[in-house]
Amino acid sequence: MRLALGLLLALAPAAHARTLSWEDCVAIASKNNPELASSARGLEASRASYYGSYNAFLPSLNLSNGYANSYGQPMSWSAQASVGLDILDMRSVAGIRSSYASYQQAQAALRQASANLRLNLKRAFSQLLYAQRTMEVSKTIRDIRERDGQTVSLLYDSGRESKGNMLRAKAQMLQAEADLAQAQRSLRTAQKSLNRYLGLDDFDAVAASGELIPGELPEQAKDLRPFVSARPDVAVQEAALKGAEASLSQARSSLWPTFSINYSRSRTGDTEFPNDRTSWSYSGQLGYALFGGGPTSTYFAEKSARRSLERSEQDLRSVRNGALVELETTWSSFAGALDGVKVQLALLEAARQRNDEADVRYASGLMTFDNWEIIVSERVNSERQALSAQLEAVNAEAGWKKALGKGLGE
């Protein structure tokens, strides 16, 4: 009963499914994907923090209005305005550099999120195409097994075939029906997976338009290093290195003096906002923190920051070397997958021809059931293997594009 229900679902038309092309998926994911939106918000936050860091070099303005009344003294009002400006503060300079490095890192992180989304979205889209084609292939296999089962049953009824072979043909038919029901379940799973990367909160039955056809293989580059700098993971690590350099500058900033200027003007009198007595002051302040954080504070802070910088340099080396390996590996995988498609399509063509010839020979009594069953099974397996090879090639191409650092829409 469950098998029959599954088969019914498999054969039910998906008339309500919304058909999406790859371009449609890219447009929807660009607007709705939560991972991409999160990275974009992080970039906006880093940009605001970077712009805000320049306030350290802008003048400060303070206004005050006060009232005083004490025993034995007449009441008085006072109003004051003061302006201050830091002329030299290397800690603030290092803070700006650090904020800028964080901003660059957020930019690279957004590119990285876009590249990861492109890979996952492409694989989910290809998996849905594969699930749709698997439905078609499973129906074809079911029809083959049904026709073959009828042929064996006729031969058994005429006394020309054994009961065991007849029962095996029926079992193969049941297997084909079970595979078709499973294909329907896999189709729904693929739809849910695509919904996730599209950023759709509610399940939407979608259908993918297009074919499982990979692109052409690019020529193998003799030098892959120019491709490395375009990768977002390398850009993230380069920004981290700049942040470590800014941290080193910040650790050394206590070795520099600070210099600031201030100007204030005030009025006092018997009424609010007085205009009776006016005074002003102007000052410049030069400071130097001698052992401000302890006699060894700067030494150990500088040493820690330098070691962190050296670690970031080694991390960047590691990321670059890993990128070179990934570029070489993904190109090789893409090339191998394309060769695999050619082989499997050729084998499928041969298997179909052999199956047609074997059907005629078996029906004419010129071939045994066992030999005929081997050829039919090869045809069934070739149908599935050719489709799997196409999926593998499309996914390998997506991996190659990811290794190049291609983002969504590129």
C-alpha positions in Angstrom: 0.0 0.0 0.0 2.8 2.4 0.9 4.6 1.5 -2.3 1.5 2.2 -4.4 1.0 5.6 -2.6 4.6 6.5 -3.3 4.2 5.6 -6.9 1.1 7.7 -7.1 3.0 10.7 -5.7 5.8 10.1 -8.2 3.4 10.2 -11.1 1.4 13.2 -9.9 2.1 16.3 -12.1 3.8 19.2 -10.3 1.5 21.8 -11.9 1.7 24.1 -8.9 5.5 24.2 -8.9 7.1 27.6 -9.7 9.7 27.2 -12.5 12.9 29.1 -11.9 16.0 29.5 -14.1 19.5 29.9 -12.7 19.2 33.7 -13.2 16.0 33.8 -11.2 17.6 31.9 -8.4 20.5 34.3 -8.3 18.2 37.3 -8.1 16.1 35.8 -5.3 19.0 34.7 -3.3 20.7 38.1 -3.6 17.7 39.7 -1.9 16.6 37.0 0.6 19.6 34.8 1.6 20.2 35.3 5.4 23.9 34.5 5.3 24.5 37.1 2.6 22.3 39.7 4.4 24.2 39.1 7.6 27.6 39.7 5.9 26.2 42.9 4.3 25.0 44.2 7.7 28.4 43.4 9.1 30.0 45.4 6.4 27.7 48.4 7.1 28.6 48.2 10.8 32.4 48.1 10.0 32.0 51.0 7.7 30.2 53.1 10.3 32.9 52.2 12.9 35.6 53.2 10.5 34.0 56.5 9.7 33.4 57.1 13.4 37.1 56.5 14.2 38.0 59.9 12.6 36.2 61.7 15.4 39.4 61.4 17.4 40.9 64.2 15.2 37.8 66.4 15.2 37.5 69.3 17.7 35.3 68.8 20.8 32.9 71.5 21.9 31.2 71.6 25.3 28.6 74.1 26.6 27.6 74.5 30.2 25.2 76.7 32.2 25.3 76.6 36.0 23.9 78.1 39.1 25.6 78.4 42.5 24.2 79.5 45.9 26.2 78.9 49.1 26.1 80.2 52.7 27.6 83.6 53.0 28.0 84.0 49.3 25.6 85.7 46.8 24.0 83.5 44.3 25.6 83.5 40.8 25.0 82.1 37.4 27.7 81.0 35.0 27.8 80.1 31.3 30.8 78.5 29.6 31.9 77.2 26.2 35.1 75.2 25.7 36.8 73.8 22.6 39.5 71.2 22.6 41.6 69.6 19.8 44.1 66.8 19.9 47.0 67.7 17.7 49.2 64.7 18.2 47.8 61.3 19.4 49.4 58.2 17.8 47.0 55.9 19.6 44.1 57.5 17.7 46.1 57.1 14.4 46.5 53.4 15.1 42.8 53.2 16.0 41.9 54.5 12.6 44.2 52.1 10.9 42.7 49.2 12.9 39.2 50.3 12.0 40.1 50.5 8.3 41.6 47.0 8.5 38.4 45.7 10.0 36.4 47.5 7.3 38.5 45.8 4.6 38.1 42.5 6.3 34.3 42.9 6.3 34.4 43.7 2.6 36.3 40.5 1.9 34.0 38.6 4.2 31.0 39.7 2.1 32.8 38.6 -1.0 33.5 35.3 0.6 29.9 34.9 1.7 28.8 35.6 -1.9 31.3 33.0 -3.3 30.1 30.4 -0.8 26.5 31.1 -1.6 27.1 30.8 -5.3 28.7 27.4 -4.8 25.9 26.1 -2.5 23.1 27.7 -4.6 24.6 26.2 -7.8 24.8 22.8 -6.3 21.3 22.9 -4.9 20.0 24.1 -8.3 21.9 21.3 -10.1 20.6 18.8 -7.5 17.1 19.8 -8.3 17.7 19.4 -12.0 19.3 16.0 -11.3 16.2 15.0 -9.2 13.9 16.0 -12.0 15.9 14.1 -14.5 16.1 11.1 -12.1 12.3 11.1 -12.1 12.3 10.9 -15.9 15.0 8.2 -15.9 13.2 6.2 -13.2 10.0 6.3 -15.2 11.9 5.0 -18.3 13.4 2.2 -16.2 10.0 1.4 -14.8 8.6 1.1 -18.3 11.5 -1.1 -19.3 11.0 -3.4 -16.4 7.3 -3.5 -17.0 7.7 -4.4 -20.6 10.3 -7.0 -19.8 8.1 -8.5 -17.1 5.3 -8.9 -19.5 7.6 -10.6 -22.0 8.8 -13.1 -19.5 5.3 -13.8 -18.2 4.1 -14.5 -21.8 7.1 -16.9 -22.3 6.4 -18.6 -18.9 2.7 -19.0 -19.8 3.7 -20.7 -23.1 6.1 -23.0 -21.2 9.3 -21.4 -22.7 10.5 -19.8 -19.5 11.1 -20.9 -15.9 9.0 -19.8 -12.9 12.1 -18.5 -11.1 12.9 -16.1 -14.0 9.3 -15.0 -14.2 9.4 -14.2 -10.4 12.7 -12.3 -10.8 11.2 -10.2 -13.6 8.3 -9.3 -11.3 10.7 -8.4 -8.5 12.7 -6.2 -10.9 9.4 -4.4 -11.6 8.8 -3.8 -7.9 12.3 -2.5 -7.5 11.7 0.0 -10.4 8.5 1.2 -8.8 10.3 1.6 -5.4 13.1 3.6 -7.1 10.5 5.8 -8.8 8.8 6.5 -5.4 12.2 7.3 -3.9 12.9 9.7 -6.8 9.8 11.6 -5.8 10.9 11.9 -2.2 14.4 13.0 -3.3 12.8 15.6 -5.5 11.0 17.2 -2.6 14.3 17.1 -0.6 16.1 18.9 -3.4 13.3 21.5 -3.5 13.7 22.2 0.2 17.5 22.5 -0.1 17.1 25.1 -2.9 14.5 26.9 -0.8 17.1 27.2 2.0 19.7 28.9 -0.2 17.1 31.1 -1.9 16.3 32.4 1.6 12.6 31.3 1.5 11.3 30.8 5.0 8.2 28.8 3.9 8.4 25.8 1.7 7.8 26.6 -2.0 7.5 23.8 -4.5 9.9 25.0 -7.3 11.0 23.4 -10.5 14.4 24.2 -12.1 14.6 25.0 -15.8 17.7 24.1 -17.8 19.9 21.2 -18.5 22.7 19.4 -16.6 25.3 20.6 -19.1 28.7 21.8 -17.8 30.6 24.7 -19.4 33.8 24.3 -21.4 37.0 23.5 -19.7 39.4 26.5 -19.6 43.0 26.1 -20.6 45.3 25.1 -17.8 47.2 28.1 -16.6 51.0 27.7 -16.2 51.0 30.2 -13.3 48.0 30.2 -10.9 49.4 32.9 -8.7 47.5 35.8 -10.4 44.2 34.0 -9.5 45.1 33.8 -5.9 44.9 37.5 -5.2 41.3 37.6 -6.5 40.1 35.0 -3.9 38.1 36.5 -1.0 39.7 34.2 1.6 43.1 35.6 0.7 41.7 39.1 0.9 40.3 38.3 4.4 43.7 37.2 5.6 45.4 40.2 4.0 43.1 42.5 5.9 43.8 40.5 9.1 47.5 41.2 8.5 46.9 44.9 8.2 44.9 44.7 11.5 47.9 43.1 13.1 50.1 45.9 11.8 47.7 48.4 13.3 47.8 46.6 16.6 51.6 46.8 16.6 51.4 50.5 16.0 48.9 50.9 18.8 51.2 49.0 21.2 54.0 51.4 20.2 51.8 54.5 20.5 52.6 55.0 24.2 56.2 55.8 23.2 54.9 58.9 21.5 54.0 62.1 23.4 50.5 63.7 23.1 49.8 67.3 22.4 46.4 69.0 22.6 45.1 72.6 22.7 42.1 74.0 24.6 40.2 77.3 24.6 37.4 78.2 26.9 35.3 81.3 27.4 32.9 82.0 30.3 30.6 84.6 31.8 29.2 85.0 35.3 26.5 87.2 36.8 23.4 87.4 38.8 21.0 86.2 36.1 20.7 83.2 33.9 22.9 83.4 30.8 24.8 86.3 32.4 26.6 89.0 30.5 28.3 90.8 33.3 31.8 89.4 33.8 33.7 87.7 30.9 36.8 85.5 31.2 38.7 83.3 28.8 41.6 80.9 28.8 43.8 79.3 26.2 46.1 76.3 26.9 48.3 73.8 25.2 49.2 70.6 26.8 52.1 68.3 26.0 52.1 64.9 27.8 54.2 61.9 27.9 53.1 58.7 29.8 56.3 57.6 31.5 55.5 54.1 32.9 51.8 55.0 32.6 50.8 51.3 32.5 53.8 50.0 34.5 57.5 50.0 33.7 57.3 47.0 31.3 53.8 47.6 29.9 54.9 48.9 26.5 57.7 46.3 26.1 55.4 43.3 26.5 52.5 44.9 24.6 54.8 45.6 21.7 56.2 42.0 21.9 52.8 40.5 22.0 51.6 42.6 19.0 54.8 41.7 17.0 54.2 37.9 17.6 50.6 38.3 16.5 51.8 40.1 13.3 54.3 37.2 12.6 51.5 34.7 13.1 49.3 36.7 10.6 52.1 36.6 8.1 52.4 32.8 8.4 48.6 32.5 8.2 48.6 34.5 5.0 51.3 32.2 3.6 49.2 29.2 4.5 46.1 30.6 2.9 47.9 31.4 -0.3 49.5 28.0 -0.6 46.2 26.3 0.1 44.6 28.5 -2.6 47.1 27.3 -5.1 46.4 23.7 -4.2 42.7 24.2 -4.4 42.9 25.9 -7.8 45.0 23.0 -9.2 42.7 20.4 -7.6 39.4 21.9 -8.7 40.7 22.4 -12.3 41.8 18.8 -12.4 38.5 17.5 -11.0 36.6 19.6 -13.5 38.7 18.2 -16.4 38.2 14.6 -15.1 34.5 15.1 -14.7 34.1 16.3 -18.3 36.0 13.2 -19.5 33.7 11.1 -17.3 30.6 12.6 -19.0 32.0 11.7 -22.5 32.7 8.2 -21.4 29.3 7.6 -19.7 27.3 9.0 -22.6 29.2 6.7 -25.0 28.6 3.8 -22.7 24.9 4.7 -22.5 24.6 4.8 -26.2 26.2 1.4 -26.5 24.0 0.0 -23.7 20.8 1.2 -25.3 21.8 -0.4 -28.6 22.7 -3.6 -27.0 19.5 -3.6 -25.0 17.4 -3.2 -28.2 19.3 -6.0 -29.9 19.0 -8.3 -26.8 15.3 -7.8 -26.6 14.8 -9.1 -30.1 17.1 -12.1 -29.6 15.5 -13.0 -26.3 12.0 -12.8 -27.7 13.1 -15.0 -30.5 14.6 -17.6 -28.2 18.2 -16.9 -29.3 19.4 -15.7 -25.9 19.0 -17.0 -22.4 17.3 -15.1 -19.6 20.5 -14.7 -17.6 22.4 -13.2 -20.5 19.5 -11.0 -21.4 19.1 -9.8 -17.8 22.8 -8.8 -17.7 22.4 -6.6 -20.7 19.2 -5.0 -19.4 20.8 -4.3 -16.0 23.7 -2.7 -17.8 21.3 -0.4 -19.6 19.5 0.5 -16.4 22.8 1.2 -14.6 24.1 3.2 -17.6 21.1 5.5 -17.5 21.7 6.3 -13.9 25.5 6.6 -14.2 25.3 9.0 -17.2 23.0 11.3 -15.2 25.3 11.1 -12.2 28.3 11.9 -14.3 26.6 15.1 -15.6 25.8 16.2 -12.1 29.3 15.5 -11.0 30.7 17.6 -13.9 28.3 20.6 -13.1 29.3 20.5 -9.5 33.0 20.3 -10.4 32.6 23.4 -12.5 30.9 25.1 -9.6 33.9 24.1 -7.4 36.3 25.6 -10.0 34.4 28.9 -10.0 34.5 28.9 -6.2 38.3 28.4 -6.3 38.5 31.4 -8.6 36.6 33.5 -6.1 33.5 34.0 -8.2 30.7 35.6 -6.3 26.9 35.4 -6.8 26.0 36.7 -10.2 29.5 36.4 -11.7 
